[in-house]
Amino acid sequence: MLKPQLTHQSSQYSTRTPFLQLKPFIHGNGNASLPISRHSFQKKNKSVRVGFTPSNIKAVASSTERATSVEAIVTVKKTIGGVLSEDSLGETLQLELVSTELDPKTGLEKETIKGYVHKTSQAEEEVKYESSFEVPAEFGEVGAILVENEHHKEMFIKNIVLSGFSNGLVNINCNSWVHSKKDNPQKRVFFANKSYLPSQTANGLRRLREEELKILRGNGQGERKTFERVYDYDVYNDLGNPDSSADLKRPVLGGKQHPYPRRCRTGRLRTEIDPLSEKRSSSVYVPRDECFSEVKQLTFSAKAVYSVLHAVVPSLETAIINTDLGFPYFTEIDKLFNEGVNLPPLKNQNTQFLRTLLPRLLKVISDTQENVLKFETPETMDRDKFFWFRDAEFGRQTLAGLNPYSIRLITEWPLKSKLDPKIYGPPESAITTKMIQKEIGGMMTVEEAIRHKKLFILDYHDLLLPYVSKVREIKGTTLYGSRTVFFLTPSGTLRPLAIELTRPPMDGKPQWKEVRMPSWDATCIWLWRLAKAHVLAHDSGYHQLVSHWLRTHCATEPYIIATNRQLSAVHPIYRLLHPHFRYTMEINALAREALVNAGGIIETSFSPGKYSVELSSAAYDLQWQFNLEALPADLINRGMAVEDPTSPHGLKLTIEDYPFANDGLLLWDNIKEWVSDYVNHYYPNPSLIECDQELQAWWTEIRTVGHADKKDEPWWPVLKTPKDLIEIITTIVWVTSGHHAAVNFGQYTYAGYFPNRPTIARTNMPTEEPSEEFWKNFLMKPEGALLQCFPSQIQATRVMAVLDTLSNHSPDEEYLGDRIEPAWAENPIIKGAFERFNGRLLDLEGTIDERNANRELRNRNGAGVVPYELLKPFSKPGVTGKGVPYSISI
């Protein structure tokens, strides 16, 4: 809190130095302004006065006791189209100091101390304004600042620095948009950094705390305006565009027919063709402080993604006219890395800006000044050009690749579908005991292999089979239900044994299924490779639509909405979660605009086509459980670990060398210890959990509104004790940090060379009712059949450009545990806990390096093998294949 009399502290994040803050988005490195002495403050600003004397504009509050003179310096960022793009503020920004105390005589809130700010200095990207106050001794602690912007445009306030207290400067971190009074007469409130449970809130702040939450909840009516900060829920009814074309109509996701998490409500009008669908628009509403696209350098990543989607991809589609054209030779794929694709002029785009923003992608031919889309060679291909061809690498990547969330232990044999056999045909798998015995017979029987936990599976059979007939109606793609069985070798690696592809009864034809196995004759080897291409396309789609989009981006949006609607900015749990939610709603809105929308990148480049996002709804319905989003529970559920109190983390891994799980459990434990220290400090008494109205409303809203289609499920955790809260918060933090990092930042490394992870299989297996000509061509040139099955040129390059950008860390990336939040820093106990957290993360970096250097760990070390670094906490900018940001920021 801000007191007239405080003990001097010189540390930037002193445990006693107060800050004032409104639900801030701390950008860049998240630091507050560095405290300097009163003398140096005056000396620094003396030479940049702009025609006034601060003592002449003081706001005075009458007092019978000696008052304290306090100066306020407000730093306002220059923004595109904002206030400072054209003029100064003049007397248009008013501050009001709010006391934490009630008037002892009246029992009402004390009168605020008001003052206008005036310009004092100007730099390239920001302008400073100043005001002075006389704070009476009986005013008490300053618990909040009200800000009123009387200018006709919004402004972005970076921070407010108060000086004049005996202890020195006080930094108030804002990093927030302040709307114009003409748009909304409500004043903005920036609370001080001291955190309060609802029952412990200072009396002078109780009304402000409640009213701020009411503002953020809105009334659920009308179309949201860009300057608003309203958080509300809606279903996914804005992915289609039926007014443009009947082919672009999409079902509503969210509800009994297609269960789904909820998104942020925009209130846009419904389409004319389909009253259930919302009209699309050139920009998608997100609450104002979730969107920083106009603040320079704060959204490097978002700008890069936007530029790729709206400039580079359309230009590619102009350059590659034939959308069905595949790559005739593998050498043509190589040219993407050493020659590139010539692009036509980028319409309505600042080409130099795009080259600066996307230096990895856009090159310029100096003699012609033409733009070339030239891809960097992925590290996997750079280390071993033929990595993608090896079955050993296929198995290794299920444990240490881009999608380590699908591999599971086989516990029942024979394999059998749970789908209705009347619709989908016989449920028994075509993978027989005899087939598996033939592959592992020299070591053990199938029964022994299952008993000793040696057989594993990638099972996309029941999820994909209901979509096969629908997907096959789409030109240029195909689909099967698939199962892939692996054997755990004595060296700890996974060896693929068999792939089963299934087509359900359709078009009057019976069920078709086929098993392909590694072989020693030419024809069967190529059929195995084609079957593997289909499975990889299935795994790529599941990774992008479920492991990545659904389980991180999509599932997290309701957490963000509920946190802002139900937890005050001064609630300690709000402040704990806040850095884990930065930028997510904006990046999700961009995804709805151009990635997962009808006719977008996903639909046009992945096997399920227009059923892609609907497929993620099916996965949500069948598979998603909040309690299983916790890493230990997920591993146990997939049979990849069992509880064991004598083992590290309390778990014994089924596969000892499982890099994702090995590193992930260390990160999980570190996060849980930090969350435990934090929660136990603010909830020393378990009864405080149940009587915390904001916290209980938050958890109830997540379950019953944000994930409404799952509200009656019995697996939702109860929230009665600090232990319950620790598990819930750790799960949310893990999803936004470790889980997302594991499935996102390796995308270009593993999928940049698309034959390793094709996003689509365009042709059926040659053995599924082939024509005589097709089979003849396959035998004459099997390489051609594989290339024909792979994505087309436009599909491959479009996805590669997007994946390169999504895998990139921006220069101002905010890494988990790297920079302390100002509110945490003020509390010595929380500050100490964070410093221990940071130290453990640094130790984790060293542990991962040691593991990658261990030759016995063959899933992360070996000839041409890329070390597993996706869960190393910190990284330099760029495509590095490492680094765990706080939040889902790209």
N, C-alpha and C positions, 0 to 999 in steps of 0.2 A: 504494500500500500504506500501511498505518497504522504509523508508526514512532514510538517514544517521543521521538525527537529529529528535528525537521524545521524547515526554514526557514519563517519566517512569511510567509503570503500573505493578503491581505485581499480579493482578488477572489472573487466568488461561485463562479465556475467557474475557479479558478486551475488552471494546468497542473501545480501541485505539490500542491494540497490533495487529500488522499485521500478516497475515498468507499467505503462497503461496500454491496453490492447483490446481491440475488438476482434472477434473471430478472424484472425489475420491469416493471409497466405504469405508466409515468409519465403521470399524468393532468393535466388542466388545462393550465397552461403548461409543465409538465414541469420546473419549477425545483426545485432543492434549497433547503433553508432558508438564508437569508442568514447568512453568518458574522458574528459580532459578537465583540467582545473578551471575554476571560475576566472582566474587571471588570464589563462591562455584563451578561454572562450571570448572574453572581451577584446583581447588584443587581436585575435584572429578576425573578428567581425568589424573592428573599428574602421578599417580601411575600405569597407564595402557598403557603408551606409548609403541609403538612397533618399536624401532630402528630408529626413525627419529625425527627431530625437525620441527614442523610445519612452523616456520619462514623461513626454508630453501626451502620450496616448494611453496612459494606464487606466485599467478598469479597477475601480475602487469599491470595496465593501466596507461599510461603516463598522467601527469596532472601538470599544472602550479600552482595549488592550493594544499593545504594540503589534502592528501587522508585519508580515514578511513580504518583501518585494520579490516577485517571481517573474522571470521572463520565460516565454514560450517561443521556441523556434520550430516552425512547421516546414518540413521538406516535402515538396510536391513534385512528382515525376512529370516530365514532359511526355505527352502521349499524342498519338495521331488522332486529330480531331478533338482532343480534350481542351480544357480551359487554356492551358499554356501554349497551345499551338498558335494563338493569335494575340493575346494580351495578358496583362497582369490581373491579379485578383481585385486590386483596389480594396475598398471596404466591403467585400462580398463573402468573406469567410469568418464566421464567428465561432469562438470557442467558449464553452461553459464548464467550469470546474464543479464537480459534484462531490458532496461530502458523503462519507459512509454513515454519518450519524443523523439522527432525528433531532429536531429542536427540542431541548428538554422542557421548554415552557409550553409549547403547543402540541408536542408529540407528532408534528408534521415534518416533512422533509425540509431541510435547510435551503434557503434561497441560494441558487447557483451564483457563481462569480463569472461575469461575462466580459468578453473583450474581442475586438476585431483584430485581424492580423494585417501587417503591411510588409511589402517587399523589402528585403535587405540585400540579397545577393543572387546572382544567377550563374549557373554553370551550364555545360553543354547539354546535360540530360535532366537537370533538375533545378528548381528555384526554391530559395528559402524565404520564409515569411516570419515576422516576429510580432509578438504582442507582450504586454506586461500586465501583471495582476498584483493587487494588494490582498494577501490572504490573512485574515484575522486569526489570532491565536486560537480562538474558540471554534474556528471552522472545523477542526478535526482533520482526519485523514482524507485525502483526495482519493475517492474510489472509482471515479469514472470521469470521462470528458465527453461532453456533447458537442457535436460539430454540425454547423448549419452552413450549407453552400448556397448563397444567394445569387451566384452567377447562373447564367442560362445553360451552362454546360457542366457535365460531370468532371470530377478531378480525381486523380490517383494520389492519395496521401501515403507517403512512405513511412514517415515517423514524426513524432512530436517530442522535442527535448525541452524539459523544464529545468531552469537554473535559478538559483537564489536561495535554495535550502542550505542550511549550514553544512550539510554533508556533501554538497557538490551537485553534479548534474543527475537528472533522471531521464532515462530513455523510454519513450512510449512507442512501441512498434505497432504500426497500423497496417501498411501494405494492403490497402483496401480502396475501392472506388467509393466516392461520396457523391450521391446523386444531386442534381439541381433541385432547389426548393420549388422551382416551377414545375418539375415533374412529380415531386412528392414532397409535401410540406413537413413530413416527419424528419426529425433530427436524427443523425447517426450517433450511436453511443459506442465509445471505446472504453471497455472496462480495464481496470488495473490488473496486474498480473497475479495477484493473490487469488488462489483457487478456493471456492467454497462449495461444500455440499449444500443442497437447498435449505436444509434446516439450520445451517450455520451462516447463512448469508447476512451480511451487515444490514441493519434495518433501513439505512438510507438508500440501499441498492435493490431492495426486494421488488419494488414496483417496476423498476427499469429491467430487472432480470426477467420478470414475467411478461412485460410488454414486448421486449425484444423477441422472445420466442413466439408470441402471437403474430408479430410482423413476418417472421420467417415462415410461419405455417401458411399464411395467406387465408383466403376464404374459399379456395377451390373453384372459383368462377372466372370466366373471361379469359382472353388470350394474354399470356404473360408478355410484359414489355422488357426491352433489353436492360433497362436500368434497375429492374426489380431484383430482389434477393429472396424470392419465394421458393420454398422447397415443398413439392407436392408429388403425388404418385399418379402414374397412368400405365396402361398396358402398352405393349409394342404394337401399335396400330399405324405406325408411320414409316414402315419399311417399303411398302408398295407405293405404286403411283398409278392407280386405275384410271384416273382422268386422262393420263397420257396414252395408255395402251391397256387393253384387256389382258395382255400377256404379263403386265406388271402388277396385277392385282395379287395381294398376298394375304393369307389368313391373319387374324389378330392373334398375337402370342400373349397369353395371360388369360386365364379362365379355365373352365373344365375341359374344353376340347383340346386346348394346347397350353398346358400349364407353363408358367414362365415367371421369372422375377419381374418386378415392376421397374419402370424407368421414371425419369423426371417429367412431370406434366408440363406441357407447353401451352395447352389451350387453343391450339390452332383449329380452324374450321374443318369440318368433315368434307370429304370429297363428294363430288356430285354423283359419281357413278356408284360408289359404295359408301353408304352412311356410317358404316363401322370404321372406315379408314380415315385417318387424319391427313389433311393436305400437307404436302411437302413444301419447303421454302428454302431459299438460298442460304439462310442462316438458321440454326437451330437454337432455341432459347436454352440457356443454362443460367442459374442464378449468377448475378453479376460478379461476385467475388470468386466464382469458379472459372471465369473466363478472363484471361489476361492477354488476349491476342494483340492488343494495341500497345502493350508495354514492351519496349525494346529489349531484346535478348532474354526475356523471361520465358518465352515459349519457342525456343530454337527447334525443339522436337516437333511440336505441333505445326509450326510453319513449314518444316521440312516435309512432314507427312502431307499437309495440305497442298504443297507445291507439286509433290509427286503425283497426287491424285488428280489435281486440276490443271496441271500444265504438262508434265512429262508423259503421263499415261495417254492423254488424248493425242499428243504429238506422236507417240509410238504407234497408236492405232491408225494414224495417217500414213506413217512410214511403211507399216506392214499391212498392205491392203487386203490380202487374202487371209481371213481369220482362221481358216482351216489348214493353212499350210504348215506342215511339220518340218522338222530338221531332216534333210536328206542323208546327212552323214554326221558322225560324232565330231568330226573336225569342224563342222559348221557351228556346233555348240561351243567349241573351244574359241572360235572367233569372237564370241561375245566378250571374252576376257582380254584378247590381244588386239582386236581391231575395233569392236564395238558396232553400234548401229547408228547410221547417219540419220539425224532428225531434221525434219522440215522446221522452218522458223516457228518459234514458240509464240503463238498468238496472244496479244494483249499481256505479254509478260516482260518483265525486266530481266533480260537474259543474263546480264552480268550479276545481278542479285542472285539468280538461281544457281549460277556457277559457284558463287561464294557460299551459298547455303548448302549446296549438294556437290562438294568438290570430289567426292568419291565416284559420283555417277556421271556428271556432266563434264566433258572435256571439250576443248576447242581446237580445231585444226588451224594452226596459225596462218597458213597461206590463204585459206579461203574463209576463215572466220565462221565455218560451219560448226554446229553443235553435234557432238557425238555422245551417245549413251554407251559408255564403256564401263564394264563391271570389274571390280577388284577380284582377284582370284581368292576364293574362300580358303581359310587355313587348312581345312580338311584336304582339299584338292592340291593345295600347295605342298603338303607333306607327302601325299601319296595320290598320284593321279588316278589310280585305279581302286581307291578305297571303297567306292560305292559298289564295286563289282563283287566284293568278297562277302561270302556268307558269314564269316566271323564278325565282320563289321556290322552286318545286319543284326546279329544277335547282340553285339556290344552296345549298339545305340538304343536298345530297349532299356538298358540300365544306365547309360551315360550319355544319351543323346537328347534330342529335342522334346521327346514325349516319354518321360520315364514313369508316367502315371497309368499306363495301360497293362503292363506285364503283370500276370497274376499266376499263383500256384494252382496246378491241377489237383483237386482233392477228390474228384469223383470220376470213375471210369466204368463204362465207355462214356464218351462225350455225348450229350443229348440236348436238343433245343427245348425251350419252354414255350415256344410258339404253338398256336393251334394247328395240328396236323391236317385238319380239314381244309385249311386255307393255304398252308405253306408246305404241305407234303410231309413225308416221314421225318420224324424228329431225330432219328439216330444219325450220328456222324458217320461219314464214309471213312474216317481215319480209324483203322482197325488195330486191334492188339497185335496182329501178325505184322502189320506194316511197321509199327514202332519197335516191335521185338527184333525185326530184321536189322534196324539201325543200331540198337543198343544191346543186342543179344550177347555180345562178347563180354559185357560187364554185369548185367543184371536183367531180371524179368521186368515186365511192365508193372506188375504188382509191387515188386520191390522198389522200383523207381518212384512210384507214388508214395509208398510207405516212407521212403527216405527223402522225400521232397526233392525229387530230381527233374520232374516234368513241369513245364510252365507253358502258358498260352497267351497269345494276343487274340482275343475273342470279339470279333465284330459281326458275328453271325446274326444274333437275334435283333440287334439294333438296326442293321442295314437291310435285312431281308424284306421287311414290310415296304421298303422304298424301291426295291429293284424294278418292279414292273412300271412304276410311275417315272422313275429316272430314265428308263430305257425308251420312253416316248420322246425324250429330249434329243435333238440332233447333236451329234458330236461327243456323246459321253455314254458310259455304261456303268453297271454296278453289279456286284455279287454280295452275298453274305460270305464272310470269310472267317476261318480259324487257322492260326499258325501255332504249331507245337514246337517247343524247344526242349533241349536236354542240357542239364547242368553238368558240364564236364569236370573231371577231377582237378583241372587247373582253375576252376571257378568261372569259366566263360560259358555263354549260352550258344549251343549249336542248334541251328534250325533243322528239324527233322521232316516236317510235312506241312503243306499248305492245302487247305480244303476251300474250294470255291463252290458256292451254291446259288442256283437260280430257282426261284419258287415256281409252281405251276402257273403258266400264263399263256395267253393267246392259244388256248386249246392244247398246249403241250404240257407233258408231265414235269415234275421236278427234275432238274438236272444238277448233278454234283460231281465233282472230280477232285481227286487228291494228287498233288504233285510233290515229288520228293527230289532231293539232290541225287544226281545220277552220274553215270559214267559213259553214256552214249550221247552223241551230239544233239539229236532231236530232243531227248528228254531234258538235257541241260538247258536248252533254249526255252522249252516249255516251263521249266522251273523258274527261269529268269523272268518270263512273262507273268507267271503267277505271282512272283515276288513283287513285280511292278504294280500289280493290282492291290496287293496287301499294303504296300507302301503308300499308295494313293488313299486307301482307307485310313491308314494311320495318320497321314497328313491332314485329312479332313477332320478326323476325330480330334487331333491335336489342336487345330486352329479353331474349330467350332465348339469344342467341349472343354478340353484341358486348358485352353487359353481364353477364348471369348466368354464362354458361359461361366466357368468356375472362378475366374478372376474379375474381368471387367464387368460382366453382367450381374453376377451375384453380389458384387460390392456396392453397386449404385444404391440399393435400398439401405445399406448400412450408412452411407453418406447422408441420404435424405433424412433418415430417422435421427441421426446424430445432430443435425442442424435444427430439426423440428422439436426435439425433446430435451436435448442437453444444452444448457446455457453455455455461453462462451467462458463463463467463470467456473464451470463444472470441471473437476479434475480429470474425469474420464473424457470429456470433450477435448481437453488439452493433450491428453495422452494419444488420442486417436487422430487428432487433426492433421499432423504431418503425413499420415498414411493415406489421406484422402485427397491430397493436392493434385490438381489437374485431371483427375479421373473422369469427372463428369464431362469436361470439355472434350477429352479424347474419345469418350463413348459417343458423344453427339456427332463427332466427326466420323466415327465408324458407321453410325446409322445413316449418315449423309452419303457416304461413298464406298464403304467397305462391305457391310452386311446388308445393304439395301437391295431392292429388286434391280437386277441388271448390273450390280456393282462388281467389285473385284472378286469377291468370294463366289458369287453365283456363276460368273462367267469363266472361272478358272479352276473350280473344284468339282469333283465327280458328281455330287448330289445336285448340282445346278440350282434351279429355283427352289428346291426343297432343302437347301443347305441349313438355313437358320431354323426352319421347322424341325429338322433333324436334331438340332441342339435342344429344342423343346422336348422332343421324345427322350433324349438323354437326361434332361432335367427331371422329367416325370419318373423315369425308371431308376435313375442312379443317384441323383443329388440328395445328400443329407448334410445338414450343417455339422453335425457331430463327426462326420467322416471327412470333413475338410481339414481337421487337425491332422498333421502329418503322421504321428504315431498311430492314430486310429485308421487312417487310410492304408498304411502299410499292413496293419493287422487284418483289415478287411480283405485285402488282396492276397492274403496268405504269405506276404513277403516278410513278415515278422511275427513273433509271438511274445507275449508278456513274459519277462524274466527279471525278477528283482535283483538278481546277481550280475546282470549284464549292464554295460553303460546305457544310459537313457532308460533303463528299465525294460529294454527290448532286446531280443536276440534275432538278428536278421537271418532269414532263410538262405539268402545268398550273401556271404560275408563281404564280397567285393561288389557292392552295389553303390557306385559313386554318388548318385543323387541322394540315396538314403543315408549313406555314411556322413556326407557333408551336411545334408539337410537336418539330420537329427541334432548335430552340434549347434547349428543355427537356431533350430527350434528351442533347444534348451537355453541358449543364451537369451533369446527373446522372452521366454517364459520366466527366467530369473529376473530380468529387468521389469517385466509387467508385475511380477509378484512383489518386488520391492516397492513399486509405485502404488499398487492397490492396497497392500497391507499398511502403508503409511497413512493413506486417507481413510481406510476402513479398519481401524484397530479393533473395533467391536463388530462382530458379525451382524448384530441387529441393525446396524447402520445401512446394510444392503437392502433389507426388506422395507425399511421406512424411507428410503430415498425415492421420492415420487418421480423425479425426472428419470432416474436410472430404470425403474420398473416400467415406466411409460415407454422408454426407448426400446427395451428388450421386447415388450409386448408388441410394439408397432413393427419392429423388424419381422417378427414371427407371423403376425396376423394381417399386416398390410403389405409390407415390402416383399414378403414371400407368402402372399395370401393363399396361393394354391397348395401350399404345404402346411397351412396353419393347424390342421388337426392331426398331424403326424406325431406319434408317441416319442420319437427320438430327439425332439428339441430339448436342449439342456434346461433345467430349472435355474432360476437365479435367486438364491436365498443366502448364499455365503460368499465370503471373499474368494474361496476356492473356486466356486462356480464362475464368478466374474473373471478370475484370472484365466480360466480355460477358454471362456468365450472371447475375451480380448486377445489372448495369444493366438487363437485360431484366426481371427480377423486380421491381425497384424501379419501373421504368416502368409495368408492368402495374398495380401497386398504387396508383400515384400519378397520373401523367399520363393513362394509358389510362382508368382508372376515372373520373377527373374529367371527361374529355371526353365520356363517354357517360352520366354520371349527373346532374351538377348543372345541366344545361340541360333536364331533362325537363319541368319545369312551364313553362318559357319557350316551348318548342316544341310540347309536347303538351297543355298546360293548356287550350288551345282545341282540342278534340278533332277538329273537321273538318280541321285541318291534319295530324294524324297519328292517324286512327282506328285503334283496336287490333283491330277486327274488321270484316269485310264480311259482312253477314247475308243478302244476296240475290244470286242469279246476275245476270249481265248480261242486260238486257232482250232482247238479240238471241240468247241461247242458248235455242232452242226455247221461245219465249214463248207463253203462251196469248193468245187474241185480246183478252181483257179486260185482261190485264197490259200488253200493248202499247198498248192504247187509253188506259189510265190514264197510262202513261208519256208519251204524246204530249200528253195534256191537261194534266198537271202533272208535268213532269220533276223539279222540285224535290222533290216528294214521294217519287219513286223514290230520289233521293240520300239523303234523310233516313231512308228505310226501310232503306237499305243501311248507314247509319252505326250505331254502337253504340246500344243501347237506353238509356233514361234511367238505369236502375240501373247498367248497365255503364259508361256514361260518367262518372257522378258518383263511382262507387266508384273507378275508376282515377284520376280527377282528384284525389280526396282523398289517395290513396296517393302519386301523383307529386308533389303539393305538399310532402308530408312528406319524401320521398326527396331532393328538390332542396334541402333546407334545411341550412344550416351551423349547428351548435350553437354556443352561446356559448363553449364550451371546445374548439372545433375545433383540431387540431394540424396546422399547415400545413408542407408540405415546406420544409426549410431555415430555418424561422423560429426555433425554439428549439433550442439545442444540448443533446444528451444529456450527462448528467453524466460518463459514462465517456469520451466523446470529449473533454470539456473538460479532463481531467487530462493529456492528452498534448499538448504544445505543437505538435507537427507536425500532429496531427489537428485540433487546435483552429484552427490557422491555415488548414488546408484547408477546414474548415467555414465559417470567416468569409469566405473567398473565394467559396465556394459561395453563401452568403447574399447576398453583394454581386452576384454574377451574376444571381441570381433577381430582385433589386431592379431591375437593369438590364433584365431581360426584361420586367418590368411596363411600363417606359417605352417599350420597343421595341413592345410590343403596342399601347399607346396611340397611338404614332406611326403605326403601320400602320392602325389603325382610323380615323385622321383623314385618311388619304391617299385622295383622291377617285378616283385611278386604280385603286384596288383595289376593284372593284365587287362582289366577293363578301363584303365586310365594311364597305362604305360606300355609302350611297345613300339616296334618299328612302324613309323608313319602314323602313330596314334596321337590324336589331339588330346592333351591333358584336360581333365575335367575341372573347369574353373568357374562354372556358371554361378556357384554360390560363394565365391570369394566376395567379401562385402564391398570392397572398394575398387575403383577403376579410373583410369584416365579417360578423357573424352574419345568418342569414336566407336567403331565396331571392334570390340575387344574380347567378347565372349566371357566377360566377367563383370562383377559389380551388381550389388543388390540395392536399388533405390528404396526409399521409404514407401513410395506409392506407385500405383499403376499410372505412370505419367506418359506412356506411349503405347 
